[in-house]
Amino acid sequence: MSGEGELITSAEPIGWGRVEGAHDDAALVAALVRGDEAAFIALVDRYHAAMIRAACRFVPSPAIAEEVVQETWIGLFRGIDGFAGRSSLKTWLFTILLNQARRRGAAEHRSVPFSALSHGQGDPVGPSVDPERFFPSGHPDAGHWTRALASWGSSVEDALLSMEVAALIRQNIDALPEGIRLVITLRDLEGWSADEVCNGLGISDTNQRVRLHRARSRVRDTLERYFAGAS
């Protein structure tokens, strides 16, 4: 197994293969505790790239993200004996990563404190949708949309596959406030479940759902304006 001073890189797992169920948490944890190098390589192969992407949410460069991920793997070595299984191994691993990335990002003066993920005074995130898109109080249809949501049409399915639109979505997500940006990144880009996000970030299910809704609404608004201009 690699030492602390060596760069850990992805490699093809030996003996674990890629059969569904081969990475069952209990079996994988037991193998890691035994020091099974093939099990560790399989874990790196599965999560290393996603960990780099997640770390980049907090730190200013991919090189620093690589260092954060290396520190996370070292944390795995040191803490695997204490893994209690209260969450999935993936959630536990990414919680270590996010804590490492938060500390490193703060040291680099490029991160918002993790407390920004919890409810604070006021609502710095703002409304999910521009209030002007609803009929005002006193109107017979108060609270309803002033116009129907735009239909993007069948051609949009092809357009969404284009690099231009994909880049627009990524740019829009990167510009979101930290509290909602991380949630939509983990849910929609990394494929985390709601429970994994709640456990990994230490937020409630309601908080997670509200922040995800706000992030998706802002991205949708950008896409609506994009397609309206393209039509």
N, C-alpha and C positions, 0 to 999 in steps of 0.2 A: 504494500500500500504506500502511496506517495507520502513523503515527509512534509513537514510544515513549510520548508523552504522551496519546495518544488511546485511548479505550476501544474494544477490539476486540469486535465483536458478530457473531452468526451472521447470515448472509445467503445468499440463493439463489445457488449457483455459476453463473458464466457461462462457457459453452464446455466445461465438464466434464460437466455433466448427471448423471444418476443411473443410467446403464447399468452393469450388472455388468461389472467388469474395468476400468472407466474410471479407477479409483484405484490401479491397479497401482503398487507401491512405486517401482520404477525410474523409471517415467514421471513419477510425481508428484514425486519428489525432483528429477529433472532440471528439471521446471517450476519448482519452488521455487527452485532455484539460479539459474535465469534471471530470477527476480523476477516470475514470472507471478502476478498478483494473483488471477485466477480460481481458480488451483490452491490458493492459500492460503485463499481464502474457502471453497472446497469442503472443505478440511481442518478449518477451524473449524466449518463446518456439521455435519460428521460427528462430531467429538469434543468440542466445547466443553461440552455439558451433562454428559457422562460425566466430564470432567475436573473440573468443579465438584463433582460428587458425590464423586469420589475425594479431592479436596482437603479436603472437609468431614470426612473421617475423621481429620484431623490438627489442624485449626484450629477455634477456638471459634465462628465465625460465617460465614454465607454471604458477607458482605461481604469478609472476609479471604480466603475461598476464591477469590472473584473476583480479588482482587489477586494471589494465588498463580498463578492461571491466566494472568493478563496477563504476569506475569514469565516463565512457561513459554513463552508465544508469543515473547517477546523472546529467550529462550534458543534457541528454534528458529531465529530469524533469524540469530543469531550463530554457530550451530553447524552449520547444514545443510550447509555445504561439507565438513565433516568427517565426515558420515554415511557409515559404511563398509559398511552393509548386513549386519552380523553378526547383527542381530536385525531384526524387522520395524520399519517406521517407527512404527507404533502403539506397540510396546513401547519404542522409543527415546524417543518423545515422553512417554509416561507415566512413564518412569524419570526424566526431567528434572522432571516434575511432582511425583513423590513425593519427590525430593530437595529441591525447593523447599518443599514442604509440610512436610516434616520439620523443616527449618531454621526456618521461620516458626512452626510449632507449638511448637518448643522455646523460641523467643523469647517466645512468649505463655504459656509455662509450662503448656501444656495438652496436651503430647504425650509419649508414651513413646518413649525412644530406639529407633532402628531396630535396635539390637543385640538388642532383645527378640524379634526375629523369628528369631534363631539359637538354637541349643541353648546353654543356660548351666548354671550350677550347679543341680542339682535340677530340678524340673518345676513351676513356679509355675502352669501351666495346670491341672494336676490330671488325673484320669482322664476318659476320654471318657464313660463310663457309670458310674453309681453302683455300686460293687462289691457292694452288698447285693442287687442284682438278679440275682446269680449264686449258685449253690450254693457253699458254702465248701469249703476243702481238707479232705479226709477223707470228704466225701459221695460216694456212688457216682456222682453226676452232677456232680461238681466241675467248675467252669468253664462249665457250661451255664446258660441262663436259668432262674430259679426259676418263671417263668410265661411263656407264649407272648406274643409282642408283640401288643399290642392291634390288632384290625382296626377301622379307622375307618369302614368301610362306604361304600356308594356315595353316601350323602348328603353325605359329607365333600367330594366333588368340588365340589359346589355351595357348601359352606361356605368352602372355600379361596378361592373367588372373592370372598368378602365383604370389605368394608373392615375389619371388625373383626379377622379373622384375619390379613389382610395387615399391619395395624398391630401385631398381636401379634408377628409374625415380625420385623418391622423393629425393634421395641423390644427383642426378645430378642437380635438380632444386635448392636445398639448397646451392649448391656450385656456383651458378650463381652470377654475380655482382648484387648488390642491385637494380640498375635501371631497369634491365630486369627481375629479379627474382620476384619482386612484381607484375609486369604486368602478367606474365604467371601464377602466383599463383592465382590471382584474376580471370583471364579469364578461365583457364583450370581446376583449382582445385575447385574454389569457384563458378564458373558458372556465373560470372558477364558478362554483355553485354559490347560492346565496349564503348557505351555512358556512362555507369555507371563508367567504369574505367577512362575515360577522365574527367568526372565531379568529381569523388572522389579524383583523384590524381592531378587535375588541369593541365593536359597535353593535347596537341592537338591530334586530331585523327591520324594525320600522325606519330607523335611521338609514340603513342600507337601501331600502326600497325608495325612500324619498330622494336620496342623493342620486341613485341610479336613474330615477325618473327625470330629475332635473338635468342630469348630464345628457340623457338621450333626447330630451326635448330641445336642448340647445343645439345638439348636432342635427336634429331633424330640421330645425328652423334654418340652419345654414344650408342644408340640402334643398329645402323648399325654395330659398332665394336663388340658389345656384340653378335649379331646373327652370325656375320662372324666367331667369335671364337667358337661358339657353333655348327657350321655346319661341 
